[in-house]
Amino acid sequence: MTRFVPIFPLSIVVFPGEHLNLHIFEPRYRQLINECFEEQKPFGIPTVIGDAVAEYGTTVTVKNIVKVYDSGEMDIRTEGMEVFRVLELIREVPEKLYSGAIVNYQENQDDGNRELMQVLVQRIRELHEFLQVRKTFTKEDLHLVTYDIAHHVGLSLEEEYEFLQLPREIQRQEYIKRHLGKVLPLLAEMEALKDKIKLNGHFKQLPGLKF
């Protein structure tokens, strides 16, 4: 099914179910947000990579407008909904300041492996421990899906965009598994190197070679 949506292109990837806070200051997007909030309709955030609007993005809904400033700027809370693909950009919408797009929606297949998901969550915690960062998930482990954890594994913008295009949960799980399979060994090597550097200059007690 194709549909017109107003769009707010940004250099980020938004995942379904993600809660995103935004500060809105440009007049065209203030108009967009006010209309979408009043009419309870979604808008699209297609990812900007480089200076170009990419094909894929996610629709979001405005959950609430937290604050409106005297200037008209506003702080809002949104939630990611569905992944879409842009079929046509409409740069000028009659009587509107903002742009829009004709999109179709990507069908999500919830065919993930629960045991693999638990392994991934554990490995992400190992990653955070290596990096000495504290992150908490908004759901219990048993209810987590890959969209909930993708921002927590250190993917680049381009990698997150590749991830967004995957229509199956099992594909997304394997993507994160491969990423962690590359990152964790590198961190372990760096930790070993750090320990080795710390020992440099210290008195060493080493066994002699018996021959």
C-alpha positions as CSV (number, residue, x, y, z in Angstrom):
1,M,0.0,0.0,0.0
2,T,1.3,3.4,-0.9
3,R,0.6,6.6,1.1
4,F,1.6,10.2,1.3
5,V,3.4,11.3,4.4
6,P,4.9,14.7,5.4
7,I,8.6,14.2,5.9
8,F,11.3,15.5,8.3
9,P,14.6,14.3,6.9
10,L,17.3,13.8,9.5
11,S,20.8,12.4,9.7
12,I,19.7,9.6,12.1
13,V,18.0,6.2,11.8
14,V,14.8,5.8,13.8
15,F,13.7,2.3,14.7
16,P,10.1,1.1,15.2
17,G,9.2,1.4,18.9
18,E,12.0,3.9,19.6
19,H,11.2,6.9,21.8
20,L,12.8,10.0,20.3
21,N,12.9,13.5,21.8
22,L,13.4,16.3,19.3
23,H,13.8,20.1,19.5
24,I,11.9,21.7,16.6
25,F,13.0,25.2,15.5
26,E,12.5,25.6,11.8
27,P,9.1,27.2,10.8
28,R,8.4,24.4,8.2
29,Y,8.8,21.7,10.8
30,R,6.9,23.6,13.5
31,Q,4.0,23.6,11.0
32,L,4.5,19.9,10.3
33,I,4.5,19.0,14.0
34,N,1.5,21.1,14.9
35,E,-0.5,19.6,12.1
36,C,0.5,16.0,12.8
37,F,-0.2,16.4,16.6
38,E,-3.6,18.1,16.1
39,E,-4.7,15.6,13.4
40,Q,-3.1,12.6,15.1
41,K,-1.3,11.5,12.0
42,P,2.3,10.3,11.5
43,F,5.2,11.9,9.7
44,G,8.2,10.3,8.2
45,I,11.9,10.6,9.1
46,P,13.9,9.4,6.1
47,T,17.6,9.0,6.8
48,V,19.9,11.6,5.4
49,I,23.3,10.2,4.4
50,G,25.8,12.7,3.2
51,D,23.7,15.4,1.6
52,A,21.1,13.1,0.2
53,V,17.7,11.8,1.4
54,A,18.0,8.0,1.5
55,E,15.2,5.7,0.3
56,Y,14.3,4.2,3.7
57,G,13.0,5.8,6.9
58,T,10.5,5.3,9.7
59,T,7.2,6.9,10.4
60,V,6.8,8.4,13.9
61,T,3.9,9.8,15.9
62,V,4.0,12.8,18.1
63,K,3.2,11.5,21.6
64,N,3.2,14.9,23.2
65,I,4.5,18.5,22.9
66,V,6.6,19.0,26.1
67,K,7.3,22.7,25.8
68,V,6.5,25.6,23.4
69,Y,8.9,28.5,23.6
70,D,8.0,32.2,23.0
71,S,9.8,31.9,19.7
72,G,7.5,29.1,18.6
73,E,10.2,26.5,18.9
74,M,9.2,23.3,20.7
75,D,10.4,20.2,22.5
76,I,8.5,17.1,21.5
77,R,8.4,13.4,22.3
78,T,7.8,10.9,19.4
79,E,7.6,7.1,18.9
80,G,8.8,5.2,15.9
81,M,6.2,3.2,14.1
82,E,6.8,1.6,10.6
83,V,9.7,1.3,8.2
84,F,8.9,2.8,4.8
85,R,10.6,3.1,1.4
86,V,10.4,6.4,-0.5
87,L,8.9,6.0,-3.9
88,E,8.8,9.7,-4.8
89,L,9.9,12.8,-3.0
90,I,7.4,15.7,-3.2
91,R,9.5,18.8,-2.4
92,E,6.7,21.3,-2.7
93,V,3.4,20.5,-1.1
94,P,0.6,23.0,-1.9
95,E,0.0,25.5,0.9
96,K,2.6,23.8,3.1
97,L,6.1,24.8,4.2
98,Y,7.3,21.2,4.5
99,S,8.0,18.5,2.0
100,G,6.4,15.1,1.6
101,A,6.9,11.7,0.0
102,I,4.9,8.9,-1.5
103,V,6.0,5.8,0.4
104,N,5.2,2.1,0.8
105,Y,5.6,0.2,4.0
106,Q,8.0,-2.7,4.6
107,E,6.3,-5.8,6.0
108,N,8.1,-6.8,9.2
109,Q,8.5,-10.6,9.8
110,D,8.7,-11.5,13.5
111,D,10.7,-14.7,13.0
112,G,13.5,-14.2,15.5
113,N,15.3,-16.9,17.5
114,R,14.6,-16.3,21.2
115,E,17.7,-18.2,22.4
116,L,19.9,-16.2,20.0
117,M,18.4,-13.0,21.2
118,Q,19.3,-13.8,24.8
119,V,22.9,-14.5,23.7
120,L,23.0,-11.1,21.9
121,V,21.8,-9.3,25.0
122,Q,24.4,-10.9,27.1
123,R,27.2,-10.0,24.6
124,I,26.0,-6.4,24.5
125,R,26.3,-6.3,28.2
126,E,29.9,-7.6,27.8
127,L,30.5,-4.8,25.3
128,H,29.2,-2.2,27.7
129,E,31.4,-3.6,30.5
130,F,34.5,-3.4,28.2
131,L,33.6,0.2,27.4
132,Q,32.7,1.1,31.0
133,V,29.3,2.5,30.0
134,R,26.0,2.0,31.7
135,K,23.0,1.4,29.5
136,T,19.6,0.0,30.5
137,F,16.9,-1.3,28.2
138,T,13.3,-0.2,28.6
139,K,11.9,-3.7,28.5
140,E,12.6,-7.0,30.3
141,D,15.1,-9.2,28.4
142,L,12.4,-11.7,27.4
143,H,10.5,-9.0,25.5
144,L,13.4,-7.3,23.7
145,V,13.6,-7.3,19.9
146,T,16.5,-6.2,17.7
147,Y,15.0,-2.7,17.2
148,D,15.3,-2.2,21.0
149,I,19.0,-3.0,21.1
150,A,20.4,-1.8,17.7
151,H,21.4,1.7,19.0
152,H,23.3,0.0,21.9
153,V,25.9,-1.9,19.8
154,G,28.0,0.9,18.3
155,L,26.8,0.7,14.7
156,S,27.7,3.6,12.4
157,L,25.0,5.6,10.7
158,E,25.5,3.6,7.5
159,E,25.3,0.3,9.3
160,E,22.1,1.3,11.1
161,Y,20.7,2.3,7.8
162,E,21.6,-1.2,6.3
163,F,20.0,-2.7,9.4
164,L,16.8,-0.7,8.9
165,Q,16.3,-2.2,5.5
166,L,16.2,-5.8,6.8
167,P,12.6,-7.0,6.9
168,R,13.0,-10.1,9.0
169,E,13.9,-10.3,12.7
170,I,16.2,-13.3,12.2
171,Q,18.2,-11.2,9.6
172,R,18.5,-8.4,12.1
173,Q,19.7,-10.8,14.8
174,E,22.4,-12.2,12.5
175,Y,23.5,-8.7,11.6
176,I,24.0,-7.8,15.2
177,K,25.7,-11.1,15.9
178,R,28.2,-10.5,13.1
179,H,28.9,-7.0,14.3
180,L,29.5,-8.1,17.9
181,G,31.7,-11.0,16.5
182,K,34.0,-8.3,15.0
183,V,33.9,-5.7,17.8
184,L,34.3,-7.8,21.0
185,P,37.6,-9.6,19.9
186,L,39.1,-6.2,19.0
187,L,38.2,-4.8,22.4
188,A,39.7,-7.8,24.1
189,E,42.9,-7.2,22.1
190,M,43.0,-3.6,23.1
191,E,42.5,-4.5,26.8
192,A,45.4,-6.9,26.6
193,L,47.5,-4.3,24.9
194,K,46.6,-1.8,27.6
195,D,47.7,-4.3,30.3
196,K,50.9,-4.9,28.5
197,I,51.7,-1.2,28.3
198,K,51.0,-0.8,32.0
199,L,53.6,-3.5,32.8
200,N,56.3,-1.8,30.8
201,G,59.1,-0.6,33.1
202,H,58.0,-2.8,36.0
203,F,60.1,-5.5,37.5
204,K,59.1,-8.8,36.0
205,Q,59.3,-12.2,37.6
206,L,59.6,-14.7,34.7
207,P,60.5,-18.4,34.8
208,G,63.7,-19.3,33.1
209,L,63.9,-21.8,30.2
210,K,64.7,-25.3,31.3
211,F,67.0,-27.1,28.9
